[in-house]
């Protein structure tokens, strides 16, 4: 199909993009890699009056260190995230999840910030951001503000980004020594959306689990932190993983659709959580 008519603005800086959004009102859309927006435009599921392209905003690209955090520009492509040495050294969970996103063509064009801002509950990266406790830096007319991942995802396809704002970068805490991680994803065919996914990071100490972070993909309108599992694992021996994983579906609102009913997703959440935590804890 052919998209509805819209005006096009190519921003050269974050300030230019914010200014264009402010002048355009609530009908404007940001285009990063375009892998989510362009299909919506073609299907006329989105019909903005203005599309603001930030593809050439250099300050929104790249990865750098800032103390105990990595700072990843919103316009950094999935391919760049996967192959960046800093990300591979300090945020391996993010690499594992990003490697499962779509196909190579999409990963070369799609962006880290674009995928997070799209906030599809079946997307792989939001759950990882929640599990790692990432922080989102958002630029707007009143300057920049930082929003924790737990508050960034508001509802289905909705984030804390206001109409005159855009996501500039994401601050990801480094996983230090002693941490293991795994992203487990169940999908019908390769390169498709997750029916359920689990992001797990585990820190072991003196043979026990000192800390666990577990977040779920596609078990509600937003990524969900599996707090029951985390509580059951903290301070426990590794032989408690199976029992803790049984709590994975607590507090979730799994959808029912053509890919599976809610109770099927709840079963998958328990199974995948056990697998992800065992792998993260180094248990065979």
Residue frames relative to the residue before (quaternion, step in Angstrom):
aa qw qx qy qz dx dy dz
X 1.0000 0.0000 0.0000 0.0000 0.00 0.00 0.00
X 0.4420 -0.6719 0.5316 0.2659 3.55 -1.30 0.34
X 0.4695 -0.6869 0.4662 0.3007 3.63 -0.79 0.93
X 0.5691 -0.5483 0.4786 0.3826 3.53 -1.29 0.36
X 0.6315 -0.5576 0.3821 0.3799 3.58 -1.17 0.53
X 0.1067 0.7767 -0.6168 0.0699 3.58 -1.06 0.80
X 0.4715 -0.6270 0.5331 0.3168 3.56 -1.30 0.37
X 0.2393 -0.7813 0.5672 0.1029 3.56 -1.11 0.73
X 0.0460 -0.7818 0.6218 -0.0076 3.55 -0.92 1.02
X 0.1647 -0.7635 0.6158 0.1040 3.58 -0.86 0.93
X 0.2307 -0.8030 0.5394 0.1051 3.57 -0.39 1.26
X 0.3049 -0.7624 0.5462 0.1656 3.54 -1.10 0.75
X 0.7818 0.1267 -0.0714 0.6063 3.56 1.30 -0.21
X 0.6593 -0.4781 0.3848 0.4343 3.55 -1.30 0.20
X 0.6485 0.5261 -0.3250 0.4438 3.59 0.92 -0.86
X 0.6434 0.5115 -0.3240 0.4684 3.60 0.99 -0.79
X 0.6479 0.5184 -0.3190 0.4580 3.57 0.98 -0.83
X 0.6584 0.5010 -0.3047 0.4719 3.59 0.93 -0.91
X 0.6426 0.5254 -0.3195 0.4572 3.58 0.97 -0.85
X 0.6589 0.5017 -0.3060 0.4695 3.60 0.96 -0.85
X 0.6427 0.5132 -0.3230 0.4681 3.59 0.99 -0.78
X 0.6561 0.5165 -0.3137 0.4521 3.57 0.95 -0.89
X 0.6923 0.4788 -0.2751 0.4645 3.58 0.93 -0.87
X 0.7003 0.4946 -0.2670 0.4401 3.58 1.08 -0.69
X 0.4223 -0.7113 0.4707 0.3068 3.59 1.17 -0.39
X 0.7794 -0.3909 0.2514 0.4203 3.54 -1.31 -0.28
X 0.6103 0.5850 -0.3532 0.4008 3.61 1.21 -0.15
X 0.5461 0.6294 -0.3973 0.3844 3.60 1.25 0.01
X 0.1483 -0.7656 0.6193 0.0913 3.55 -1.26 0.54
X 0.3747 -0.6872 0.5755 0.2368 3.54 -1.14 0.74
X 0.1245 -0.7611 0.6297 0.0930 3.58 -1.04 0.80
X 0.1585 -0.7683 0.6163 0.0697 3.54 -0.76 1.12
X 0.8168 -0.0012 0.0296 0.5762 3.59 -0.11 -1.24
X 0.4227 -0.7463 0.4248 0.2897 3.57 1.25 -0.38
X 0.4724 0.7131 -0.4311 0.2873 3.60 1.23 -0.07
X 0.7063 0.3745 -0.2578 0.5427 3.60 1.21 -0.37
X 0.6968 0.5043 -0.2888 0.4204 3.57 0.87 -0.94
X 0.6663 0.5322 -0.3312 0.4038 3.61 0.79 -0.93
X 0.6477 0.4864 -0.3478 0.4723 3.67 0.88 -0.71
X 0.6373 0.5198 -0.3350 0.4598 3.61 1.01 -0.73
X 0.6434 0.5144 -0.3203 0.4677 3.58 1.03 -0.76
X 0.6752 0.5041 -0.2980 0.4484 3.57 0.90 -0.94
X 0.7067 0.4250 -0.2533 0.5058 3.60 1.06 -0.69
X 0.3641 -0.7527 0.4576 0.3026 3.57 1.37 -0.11
X 0.3386 0.6953 -0.5394 0.3332 3.52 0.99 0.93
X 0.7293 0.1693 -0.1547 0.6447 3.54 1.38 -0.19
X 0.0161 0.8034 -0.5936 0.0434 3.57 -0.92 0.86
X 0.0178 -0.8328 0.5523 -0.0325 3.58 0.44 1.24
X 0.4953 -0.6345 0.4981 0.3224 3.54 -1.23 0.44
X 0.7841 0.1217 -0.0465 0.6068 3.57 1.20 -0.62
X 0.1387 -0.7432 0.6475 0.0959 3.57 -1.10 0.79
X 0.1631 -0.7857 0.5938 0.0590 3.56 -0.71 1.15
X 0.2085 -0.8045 0.5518 0.0691 3.56 -0.45 1.29
X 0.1069 -0.8088 0.5772 0.0355 3.60 -0.65 1.12
X 0.2912 0.8160 -0.4610 0.1918 3.57 1.26 0.34
X 0.7548 0.3597 -0.2101 0.5066 3.60 1.12 -0.51
X 0.4419 0.6700 -0.4769 0.3583 3.59 1.19 0.40
X 0.2952 -0.8187 0.4685 0.1518 3.56 -0.03 1.34
X 0.6449 0.5514 -0.3348 0.4098 3.60 1.01 -0.73
X 0.6613 0.4892 -0.3074 0.4784 3.60 1.26 -0.20
X 0.6280 0.5246 -0.3364 0.4661 3.58 1.26 0.24
X 0.7331 0.4769 -0.3169 0.3671 3.52 -1.31 0.39
X 0.3278 -0.7151 0.5906 0.1800 3.52 -1.41 0.26
X 0.0590 0.7896 -0.6091 0.0454 3.56 -0.97 0.86
X 0.4677 -0.6502 0.5177 0.3009 3.55 -1.29 0.33
X 0.0195 0.7573 -0.6528 0.0008 3.53 -1.19 0.66
X 0.7932 -0.2256 0.0962 0.5574 3.55 0.16 1.31
X 0.8049 -0.2258 0.1886 0.5154 3.57 -0.73 -1.08
X 0.6340 0.4857 -0.3376 0.4982 3.58 1.25 0.48
X 0.2887 -0.6555 0.6522 0.2481 3.48 -1.41 0.30
X 0.1961 -0.7567 0.6120 0.1201 3.56 -1.04 0.78
X 0.0791 -0.8150 0.5738 -0.0199 3.55 -0.50 1.26
X 0.4040 -0.7278 0.5043 0.2299 3.56 -0.66 1.11
X 0.5744 -0.6354 0.3986 0.3279 3.54 -0.99 0.86
X 0.7118 0.4462 -0.2590 0.4767 3.60 1.10 -0.62
X 0.4071 0.6884 -0.4901 0.3467 3.60 1.22 0.25
X 0.4047 -0.7380 0.4805 0.2465 3.59 -0.70 1.00
X 0.6525 -0.4980 0.3943 0.4132 3.54 -1.27 0.37
X 0.6312 0.5398 -0.3313 0.4477 3.58 0.96 -0.85
X 0.6707 0.4947 -0.2971 0.4661 3.57 0.94 -0.89
X 0.6203 0.5320 -0.3433 0.4630 3.59 1.02 -0.73
X 0.6661 0.5247 -0.3044 0.4340 3.57 0.84 -1.00
X 0.7929 0.3482 -0.1598 0.4738 3.58 0.88 -0.93
X 0.4748 0.6709 -0.4555 0.3421 3.60 1.20 0.01
X 0.4674 -0.7107 0.4414 0.2857 3.65 -0.71 0.98
X 0.6274 0.5314 -0.3480 0.4504 3.62 1.04 -0.64
X 0.6588 0.4936 -0.3114 0.4748 3.58 0.94 -0.85
X 0.6608 0.5091 -0.3095 0.4565 3.57 0.93 -0.87
X 0.6913 0.4836 -0.2803 0.4580 3.60 1.04 -0.72
X 0.8340 0.2569 -0.0780 0.4821 3.58 0.94 -0.89
X 0.7861 0.2044 -0.1195 0.5709 3.62 1.20 -0.20
X 0.0048 0.8591 -0.5108 0.0320 3.55 0.77 1.09
X 0.5756 0.5835 -0.3807 0.4282 3.59 1.13 -0.57
X 0.6424 0.5192 -0.3152 0.4673 3.56 1.03 -0.79
X 0.6270 0.5276 -0.3323 0.4670 3.59 1.02 -0.74
X 0.6572 0.5241 -0.3145 0.4410 3.59 0.86 -0.97
X 0.6967 0.4693 -0.2820 0.4635 3.58 0.87 -0.94
X 0.6648 0.5168 -0.3107 0.4409 3.59 0.93 -0.88
X 0.6082 0.5635 -0.3504 0.4357 3.58 1.10 -0.62
X 0.6829 0.4733 -0.2916 0.4740 3.62 1.19 -0.38
X 0.4938 0.6752 -0.4259 0.3447 3.59 1.28 -0.14
X 0.8663 -0.1393 0.0898 0.4712 3.57 -0.80 1.09
X 0.6454 -0.4876 0.4047 0.4265 3.58 -0.91 -1.00
X 0.7301 -0.4407 0.2645 0.4502 3.63 -1.20 0.22
X 0.6327 0.5411 -0.3485 0.4307 3.60 0.95 -0.77
X 0.6707 0.4798 -0.2905 0.4854 3.57 0.94 -0.89
X 0.6669 0.5078 -0.3173 0.4436 3.60 0.93 -0.83
X 0.6380 0.5122 -0.3373 0.4656 3.61 1.11 -0.49
X 0.7554 0.3712 -0.1967 0.5029 3.58 1.08 -0.62
X 0.6607 0.5233 -0.3075 0.4417 3.58 0.97 -0.85
X 0.3112 -0.7801 0.5249 0.1382 3.56 -1.11 0.70
X 0.6409 -0.5421 0.4083 0.3587 3.50 -1.29 0.60
X 0.7254 0.4339 -0.2457 0.4746 3.57 0.77 -1.02
X 0.6203 0.5520 -0.3465 0.4364 3.56 1.06 -0.67
X 0.6588 0.5057 -0.3072 0.4646 3.56 0.95 -0.86
X 0.6688 0.4912 -0.3020 0.4692 3.59 0.98 -0.82
X 0.6751 0.4976 -0.2949 0.4579 3.58 0.96 -0.84
X 0.5898 0.5666 -0.3641 0.4456 3.58 1.15 -0.57
X 0.1484 -0.8691 0.4623 0.0946 3.56 1.25 -0.60
X 0.2360 0.7503 -0.5753 0.2243 3.56 0.90 0.88
X 0.4569 -0.7105 0.4540 0.2833 3.63 -0.69 1.00
X 0.6588 0.4794 -0.3101 0.4898 3.61 1.24 -0.36
X 0.4903 0.6558 -0.4335 0.3763 3.59 1.28 0.00
X 0.5216 -0.6895 0.4201 0.2758 3.56 -1.06 0.73
X 0.6990 0.5374 -0.2891 0.3728 3.60 0.91 -0.86
X 0.5948 0.5792 -0.4010 0.3873 3.68 0.93 -0.60
X 0.6631 0.4998 -0.3238 0.4535 3.62 0.88 -0.84
X 0.6293 0.5232 -0.3382 0.4646 3.59 1.04 -0.71
X 0.6400 0.5261 -0.3226 0.4577 3.58 0.96 -0.85
X 0.6608 0.4938 -0.3017 0.4781 3.58 1.00 -0.83
X 0.6588 0.5154 -0.3145 0.4487 3.59 0.90 -0.88
X 0.7283 0.4298 -0.2405 0.4765 3.60 0.96 -0.83
X 0.4130 -0.7148 0.4729 0.3079 3.60 1.22 -0.25
X 0.1761 0.8161 -0.5277 0.1564 3.58 1.00 0.84
X 0.2664 -0.7351 0.6013 0.1646 3.55 -1.32 0.37
X 0.2712 -0.7817 0.5508 0.1101 3.55 -0.96 0.97
X 0.2047 -0.7756 0.5887 0.1002 3.57 -0.75 1.08
X 0.0886 -0.8206 0.5635 -0.0340 3.53 -0.56 1.29
X 0.2111 -0.7820 0.5773 0.1030 3.58 -0.87 0.98
X 0.0769 0.7947 -0.5973 0.0761 3.55 -1.01 0.86
X 0.7733 -0.3577 0.2516 0.4590 3.56 -1.30 -0.13
X 0.7301 0.4091 -0.2250 0.4991 3.60 1.11 -0.65
X 0.7092 -0.4182 0.2580 0.5056 3.58 1.21 0.32
X 0.6270 -0.5368 0.4075 0.3906 3.55 -1.19 -0.51
X 0.0631 -0.7734 0.6300 0.0293 3.53 -1.19 0.67
X 0.3170 -0.7471 0.5595 0.1682 3.54 -1.21 0.56
X 0.1016 -0.7997 0.5917 0.0013 3.55 -0.83 1.08
X 0.4046 -0.7055 0.5149 0.2709 3.64 -0.77 0.90
X 0.6482 -0.5520 0.3584 0.3830 3.56 -1.14 0.66
X 0.6208 0.5687 -0.3461 0.4140 3.60 1.01 -0.75
X 0.7469 0.3663 -0.2062 0.5152 3.60 1.17 -0.56
X 0.5370 0.6581 -0.3980 0.3466 3.58 1.24 -0.28
X 0.7338 0.3719 -0.2135 0.5270 3.59 0.95 -0.89
X 0.1863 -0.8489 0.4925 0.0466 3.55 -0.27 1.33
X 0.7698 -0.1554 0.1618 0.5975 3.58 0.91 -0.95
X 0.7617 -0.3377 0.2612 0.4874 3.56 -1.28 -0.16
X 0.8480 -0.0608 -0.0268 0.5258 3.58 -0.64 1.22
X 0.6249 0.5119 -0.3451 0.4780 3.59 1.16 0.54
X 0.0865 -0.7884 0.6085 0.0254 3.54 -1.02 0.89
X 0.6668 -0.4997 0.3817 0.3999 3.54 -1.36 -0.01
X 0.4862 0.6603 -0.4384 0.3680 3.62 1.25 -0.04
X 0.3276 -0.7565 0.5396 0.1711 3.58 -0.74 1.09
X 0.7018 -0.4972 0.2975 0.4144 3.63 -1.19 0.41
X 0.7472 0.3627 -0.2238 0.5099 3.62 1.08 -0.62
X 0.6143 0.5329 -0.3422 0.4707 3.58 1.22 0.50
X 0.0795 -0.7691 0.6252 0.1061 3.54 -1.35 0.15
X 0.5162 -0.6180 0.5017 0.3160 3.52 -1.24 0.60
X 0.2266 -0.8072 0.5378 0.0886 3.57 -0.72 1.12
X 0.7915 -0.1374 0.1373 0.5795 3.58 0.87 -0.96
X 0.2846 -0.7363 0.5909 0.1662 3.54 -1.32 0.34
X 0.2453 -0.7599 0.5897 0.1211 3.55 -0.89 1.02
X 0.0799 -0.8169 0.5710 -0.0161 3.56 -0.52 1.23
X 0.4009 -0.7145 0.5103 0.2614 3.63 -0.65 1.02
X 0.4634 -0.6664 0.5081 0.2882 3.55 -1.02 0.78
X 0.3268 -0.6876 0.6056 0.2317 3.54 -1.15 0.64
X 0.2577 -0.8119 0.5094 0.1220 3.55 -0.48 1.20
X 0.7811 -0.3039 0.2473 0.4862 3.53 -1.30 -0.37
X 0.7624 0.3762 -0.2797 0.4460 3.54 -1.08 0.75
X 0.6207 0.5444 -0.3440 0.4472 3.57 1.25 -0.21
X 0.0830 -0.7399 0.6638 0.0706 3.53 -1.17 0.76
X 0.1110 -0.8136 0.5701 0.0255 3.59 -1.14 0.46
X 0.0537 0.7741 -0.6307 0.0105 3.53 -1.33 0.34
X 0.1461 -0.7362 0.6506 0.1156 3.54 -1.18 0.71
X 0.0895 -0.7875 0.6097 0.0087 3.56 -0.66 1.18
X 0.0140 -0.8105 0.5828 -0.0564 3.55 -0.86 1.02
X 0.1310 -0.7700 0.6194 0.0799 3.55 -0.96 0.89
X 0.1386 0.7744 -0.6053 0.1215 3.57 -0.78 1.06
X 0.6336 -0.5849 0.3597 0.3566 3.55 -1.18 0.61
X 0.7938 0.0164 0.0273 0.6073 3.57 0.91 -0.91
X 0.6512 -0.5057 0.3836 0.4159 3.56 -1.23 0.41
X 0.8326 0.2361 -0.2019 0.4587 3.54 -1.21 0.76
X 0.5679 0.5863 -0.4057 0.4112 3.62 1.18 0.16
X 0.6757 -0.4742 0.3734 0.4233 3.55 -1.35 0.18
X 0.5562 -0.6055 0.4570 0.3394 3.54 -1.21 0.55
X 0.3667 -0.6632 0.6013 0.2534 3.54 -1.05 0.80
X 0.7299 -0.1415 0.0751 0.6645 3.54 1.16 -0.80
X 0.0250 -0.7818 0.6225 0.0242 3.54 -1.13 0.67
X 0.1513 -0.7790 0.6029 0.0822 3.57 -1.20 0.52
X 0.1406 -0.7575 0.6343 0.0642 3.55 -0.90 1.03
X 0.0285 0.8188 -0.5692 0.0695 3.58 -0.65 1.12
X 0.0035 -0.7520 0.6592 0.0015 3.53 -1.12 0.82
X 0.0502 -0.8157 0.5748 -0.0415 3.57 -0.77 1.06
X 0.1321 -0.7673 0.6226 0.0790 3.56 -1.01 0.87
X 0.1773 -0.7975 0.5727 0.0677 3.54 -0.69 1.13
X 0.0026 0.7852 -0.6178 0.0414 3.53 -1.13 0.74
X 0.8457 -0.0276 -0.0250 0.5324 3.56 -0.76 1.08
X 0.7383 -0.4479 0.2258 0.4510 3.56 0.97 0.86
X 0.7004 0.4079 -0.2635 0.5232 3.60 1.27 -0.16
X 0.5424 -0.5908 0.4801 0.3554 3.54 -1.32 0.20
X 0.2344 -0.8038 0.5349 0.1131 3.58 -0.42 1.21
X 0.8003 -0.0337 0.0695 0.5946 3.58 1.07 -0.73
X 0.0284 -0.7942 0.6070 0.0023 3.55 -1.07 0.77
X 0.0860 -0.7638 0.6384 0.0412 3.54 -1.09 0.80
X 0.0529 0.8041 -0.5835 0.1006 3.54 -0.63 1.15
X 0.0460 0.7878 -0.6124 0.0479 3.60 -0.86 0.97
X 0.3383 -0.7760 0.5174 0.1257 3.53 -1.11 0.84
X 0.2850 -0.7336 0.5990 0.1478 3.52 -1.14 0.82
X 0.8713 0.0806 -0.0820 0.4770 3.56 -1.06 0.91
X 0.5031 0.6049 -0.4610 0.4104 3.56 0.97 0.91
X 0.7758 0.0754 -0.0845 0.6208 3.54 1.26 0.46
X 0.7180 -0.4344 0.3144 0.4437 3.56 -1.28 -0.17
X 0.7602 0.1792 -0.1134 0.6141 3.57 1.29 -0.37
X 0.6185 -0.5024 0.4055 0.4479 3.62 -1.19 0.18
X 0.2218 -0.8067 0.5436 0.0678 3.55 -0.96 0.92
X 0.3557 -0.7047 0.5760 0.2123 3.55 -0.95 0.91
X 0.3165 -0.7562 0.5440 0.1788 3.58 -0.72 1.05
X 0.1046 -0.8597 0.4982 0.0419 3.55 0.50 1.24
X 0.6123 0.5562 -0.3535 0.4367 3.60 1.06 -0.64
X 0.6458 0.5033 -0.3067 0.4854 3.55 1.02 -0.82
X 0.6590 0.5204 -0.3145 0.4426 3.57 0.88 -0.93
X 0.6620 0.5086 -0.3073 0.4568 3.57 0.94 -0.89
X 0.6740 0.5038 -0.2933 0.4538 3.56 0.98 -0.86
X 0.6910 0.4887 -0.2767 0.4551 3.58 1.11 -0.64
X 0.6020 0.6070 -0.3672 0.3665 3.58 1.01 -0.74
X 0.8333 0.1317 -0.1453 0.5169 3.54 -0.67 1.16
X 0.5817 0.6049 -0.3625 0.4052 3.58 1.29 -0.05
X 0.5317 -0.5803 0.5026 0.3577 3.52 -1.32 0.30
X 0.6467 -0.5534 0.3538 0.3877 3.57 -1.17 0.45
X 0.6064 0.5641 -0.3763 0.4153 3.61 1.13 -0.41
X 0.5947 0.5587 -0.3660 0.4474 3.59 1.31 0.03
X 0.4188 0.7427 -0.4520 0.2619 3.59 1.26 -0.10
X 0.6544 0.5300 -0.3223 0.4325 3.59 0.87 -0.91
X 0.6690 0.4842 -0.2964 0.4798 3.59 0.94 -0.88
X 0.6555 0.5168 -0.3154 0.4514 3.58 0.94 -0.87
X 0.6489 0.5431 -0.3185 0.4271 3.58 0.99 -0.83
X 0.5652 0.6027 -0.3848 0.4114 3.60 1.16 -0.44
X 0.6602 0.5014 -0.3045 0.4690 3.59 1.22 -0.33
X 0.3718 0.7841 -0.4491 0.2128 3.60 1.29 -0.01
X 0.7310 0.4405 -0.2480 0.4584 3.60 0.96 -0.78
X 0.4298 0.7107 -0.4655 0.3059 3.60 1.23 -0.03
X 0.8426 0.1808 -0.1419 0.4870 3.57 -0.92 0.91
X 0.5454 0.6149 -0.4037 0.4019 3.61 1.24 0.14
X 0.2016 -0.7297 0.6352 0.1529 3.54 -1.35 0.26
X 0.0814 -0.8485 0.5225 0.0191 3.53 0.56 1.20
X 0.4077 -0.7204 0.5023 0.2500 3.61 -0.87 0.88
X 0.2671 -0.7031 0.6249 0.2095 3.54 -1.33 0.32
X 0.1669 0.7758 -0.5919 0.1414 3.57 -0.78 1.02
X 0.7742 -0.3529 0.2418 0.4665 3.57 -1.27 -0.26
X 0.6572 0.5160 -0.3141 0.4508 3.59 1.19 -0.44
X 0.7858 -0.2309 0.1635 0.5500 3.59 1.15 -0.35
X 0.4558 -0.6696 0.5135 0.2832 3.54 -1.14 0.64
X 0.7221 -0.4670 0.2982 0.4141 3.53 -1.31 0.34
X 0.6823 0.4901 -0.3128 0.4432 3.60 0.85 -0.89
X 0.6025 0.5407 -0.3524 0.4695 3.59 1.15 -0.57
X 0.6572 0.4960 -0.3067 0.4775 3.58 0.97 -0.83
X 0.6197 0.5335 -0.3469 0.4592 3.59 1.02 -0.72
X 0.6320 0.5158 -0.3223 0.4802 3.58 1.04 -0.79
X 0.6556 0.5060 -0.3124 0.4654 3.58 0.92 -0.89
X 0.6266 0.5468 -0.3433 0.4365 3.59 0.96 -0.80
X 0.6683 0.4926 -0.3054 0.4663 3.57 0.93 -0.84
X 0.6749 0.4952 -0.2945 0.4610 3.58 0.90 -0.94
X 0.7094 0.4599 -0.2709 0.4603 3.59 0.82 -0.98
X 0.6045 0.5446 -0.3611 0.4555 3.58 1.08 -0.62
X 0.6385 0.5170 -0.3274 0.4668 3.57 0.95 -0.84
X 0.6701 0.4972 -0.3007 0.4618 3.59 0.88 -0.90
X 0.6867 0.4957 -0.2909 0.4449 3.57 0.85 -1.00
X 0.6843 0.4810 -0.2935 0.4628 3.59 0.87 -0.90
X 0.6333 0.5240 -0.3352 0.4605 3.58 0.97 -0.79
X 0.6683 0.4860 -0.3043 0.4739 3.57 0.93 -0.86
X 0.6598 0.5117 -0.3074 0.4563 3.59 0.96 -0.86
X 0.6996 0.4523 -0.2539 0.4914 3.57 1.11 -0.74
X 0.4751 -0.6964 0.4231 0.3321 3.58 1.27 -0.10
X 0.4493 0.6714 -0.4565 0.3728 3.54 1.20 0.63
X 0.3144 -0.7694 0.5246 0.1840 3.59 -0.68 1.02
